[in-house]
């Protein structure tokens, strides 16, 4: 029987980076002060990095006995919703609103256009009575109906109004910018779905994509940032927004492509957003996210975009729905079987049908479905399968990317060995147009690359490859690697560059690497408390260095929860602690140097949800760490004697 105290787990790449012969340096602080990131480095004597050229990649099983106990594939949060509800109104293909058979005869209704003003505000048009038969030449239309002078119905309709009058956007002008009609590109992102969990919850969808579109799964995709925003920037701009320290490999660090000011406090309109590049090349473009409070590029406290970056942008829908009253949210809520990802799919489908004759590039990002629960996405499997089935002709002749930004970062699933890898190993499936599936080089490249260590930067390079290749000709040659010095990644449609692919050679922050290593679990006793205390000590330094210790409470060790020793390194530990106040659970790596224990990676991932407890700071990287002093219980005031 195998020794239960010894087992192999994949680690957040820092674990691999410190495996076997250890590391070269460690970090005592990172500063996010609104400027460039800064690091202080201290040499750890007697350690080297001889084995960093090795990277063992092992996919996790789809099901284990533990996961079978914890997860119910039949779980459906919509099981009891009101399926008898139907909207009272409809938006016709000609842009007119009418009351259908479900609307009461005594209802008086009016409608107005909902337009983009900013990422947080809408510009609403004038109200028009339904009997005017006003033609709405925009995508989002709000309807309000009253019965006996009381608002009884409030609903948002969507359409994709095909632009015809603008010369710049005319069909002839677009096609003149293209050598031929290139294939469309559809990017479908589901937040927080790891690779193994994607196979688990989207079993039918994955099978459909493989069997009908010849899709290939990239098994070892790696995130390059902790949460959605840095990964989104890598996916859609091809940039890294945090410096990647590689002293542990005895290699120079990779500097950030953009400073904090450049990626957060400056508008991103002219910085090369991939959908904007497609639009400039003649594609019709569409972008839709369902997160209502903000967009991925401006949360939290960042500028994002000043203007819409695509031909069609769904953002006014989410902004208006978020600001809608009780009637609207009730009519369009889960109680009536409406789900935010289905709104995205519906808009996406209308976009496809509006432009059957033109090349399209689209991006949808569903946040709510999988962000907070490993159970909830199961019921959406058939929904996505049917979505692909309904639009089979379009997707069969397009490039389709079905992917995630990262895996689930919190809760019991993130604690499970399978879930631990998923955190850093997001789902990605790619299908190519049917006429290219006979291209032996292309199909061989995808199959070969599916087993390589990859990053979101490679996915971005693939988007660029599609854009550039098919803008030139419709008979591309995929036999050779393309070398573009302006890109941080390599196209997955081609042979990857020669040489080892590991966390030493790729732009992967150490704490996110998915290479395997060996660790030993230790019994937690008082003799190890000093190891646990190193974590709050380090985090308090970060709060102070970033000048937010005045608003964030000082942290202290509440419990040393788990401790593992890393095989092959002298007194290097993986540590899981619970801190107070706030009960934050963190996992990181601590090393002993002399009689001191120190955290040796820049970022310390949090494993449980933190909600709004850190919202007193706008520094995204520090919100999981900060417990705002305003959340502390008020000191009791002595009663007058």
HELIX and SHEET records of a PDB file:
HELIX    1   1 UNK A   14  UNK A   17  1                                   4    
HELIX    2   2 UNK A   65  UNK A   70  1                                   6    
HELIX    3   3 UNK A  130  UNK A  132  5                                   3    
HELIX    4   4 UNK A  167  UNK A  169  5                                   3    
HELIX    5   5 UNK A  171  UNK A  176  1                                   6    
HELIX    6   6 UNK A  195  UNK A  201  1                                   7    
HELIX    7   7 UNK A  203  UNK A  213  1                                  11    
HELIX    8   8 UNK A  228  UNK A  237  1                                  10    
HELIX    9   9 UNK A  247  UNK A  249  5                                   3    
HELIX   10  10 UNK A  260  UNK A  263  1                                   4    
HELIX   11  11 UNK A  274  UNK A  280  1                                   7    
HELIX   12  12 UNK A  315  UNK A  323  1                                   9    
HELIX   13  13 UNK A  326  UNK A  331  1                                   6    
HELIX   14  14 UNK A  334  UNK A  336  5                                   3    
HELIX   15  15 UNK A  340  UNK A  354  1                                  15    
HELIX   16  16 UNK A  376  UNK A  380  5                                   5    
HELIX   17  17 UNK A  381  UNK A  390  1                                  10    
HELIX   18  18 UNK A  392  UNK A  396  1                                   5    
HELIX   19  19 UNK A  411  UNK A  415  1                                   5    
HELIX   20  20 UNK A  417  UNK A  424  1                                   8    
HELIX   21  21 UNK A  434  UNK A  436  5                                   3    
HELIX   22  22 UNK A  440  UNK A  449  1                                  10    
HELIX   23  23 UNK A  456  UNK A  472  1                                  17    
HELIX   24  24 UNK A  510  UNK A  512  5                                   3    
HELIX   25  25 UNK A  526  UNK A  528  5                                   3    
HELIX   26  26 UNK A  529  UNK A  545  1                                  17    
HELIX   27  27 UNK A  620  UNK A  622  5                                   3    
HELIX   28  28 UNK A  629  UNK A  631  5                                   3    
SHEET    1   A 6 UNK A   6  UNK A  10  0                                        
SHEET    2   A 6 UNK A 516  UNK A 521 -1                                        
SHEET    3   A 6 UNK A 556  UNK A 566 -1                                        
SHEET    4   A 6 UNK A 572  UNK A 580 -1                                        
SHEET    5   A 6 UNK A 585  UNK A 593 -1                                        
SHEET    6   A 6 UNK A 596  UNK A 599 -1                                        
SHEET    1   B 6 UNK A   6  UNK A  10  0                                        
SHEET    2   B 6 UNK A 516  UNK A 521 -1                                        
SHEET    3   B 6 UNK A 556  UNK A 566 -1                                        
SHEET    4   B 6 UNK A 572  UNK A 580 -1                                        
SHEET    5   B 6 UNK A 585  UNK A 593 -1                                        
SHEET    6   B 6 UNK A 605  UNK A 606 -1                                        
SHEET    1   C 2 UNK A  25  UNK A  31  0                                        
SHEET    2   C 2 UNK A  38  UNK A  43 -1                                        
SHEET    1   D 2 UNK A  89  UNK A  91  0                                        
SHEET    2   D 2 UNK A  97  UNK A  99 -1                                        
SHEET    1   E 3 UNK A 122  UNK A 124  0                                        
SHEET    2   E 3 UNK A 108  UNK A 116 -1                                        
SHEET    3   E 3 UNK A 128  UNK A 129 -1                                        
SHEET    1   F 4 UNK A 122  UNK A 124  0                                        
SHEET    2   F 4 UNK A 108  UNK A 116 -1                                        
SHEET    3   F 4 UNK A 140  UNK A 147 -1                                        
SHEET    4   F 4 UNK A 150  UNK A 158 -1                                        
SHEET    1   G 7 UNK A 216  UNK A 217  0                                        
SHEET    2   G 7 UNK A 428  UNK A 431 -1                                        
SHEET    3   G 7 UNK A 398  UNK A 403 -1                                        
SHEET    4   G 7 UNK A 184  UNK A 190  1                                        
SHEET    5   G 7 UNK A 360  UNK A 366  1                                        
SHEET    6   G 7 UNK A 284  UNK A 289  1                                        
SHEET    7   G 7 UNK A 312  UNK A 313  1                                        
SHEET    1   H 2 UNK A 221  UNK A 222  0                                        
SHEET    2   H 2 UNK A 454  UNK A 455  1                                        
END                                                                             
